[in-house]
Amino acid sequence: MSAVLAIDTSTSRTSVGLLTNNKLIWSAHEDGATAHGEALPRLVHKALEINNEISQVIVGMGPGPYTGLRAGISFAQAFAWARNIEVSGFCSLDAIACTAPEYIAATDARRKEIYWAKYIDGKRVDGPHVNVPAEVSGAVFVGEGAHKYGLCAEATYPDVSVFHLLARVELPMYLRRPDAVPTLER
């Protein structure tokens, strides 16, 4: 039976999952903000031991740090290209599981900021954005210090069990200007 391989590297956690018939059959993760490149091959290898018949790859397109996103996106694209299968992206905030009817999902954007989006009945109605937490009321902080801003106590990291519900995103979601600038602009 063919499966969908789900990958997300938009936070300090590298998440990989397998879905068949829109049901999560396996998932695993490794933590480490700079370990995405090392963790992905290990996790995908474990996934392939469960089911090697992958028909599609879906990958988190952010918002998130540039390097982490690029690691996940390039891995997903290379994997799909090598197998001649479809690859598509999704907003990583959309994968944060919460059962509240209205909530704000957020992840650590570093620099004392959060990436966030507002949801009603599980559908994104605003965002994603990047702000300091004080500018966002009711945010669920997901990651280190989870639930610090408290609204949805059952919120989790981007959750591979809901990846099949997500809207497609074609380009990575970088919400900040690059830190690097051409020499002439310095």
Secondary structure, DSSP 8 states (H G I E B T S, - for coil): --EEEEEE-SSSEEEEEEEETTEEEEEEEEE-TT-HHHHHHHHHHHHHHH---EEEEEEE--SS-HHHHHHHHHHHHHHHHHHT-EEEEE-GGGGB---SSEEEEEEEEETTEEEEEEEETTEEEEEEEEE-GGGSTTEEEESTTTTTT-S-TT--SB-GGGGGG--EE-S----S--S---GGG-
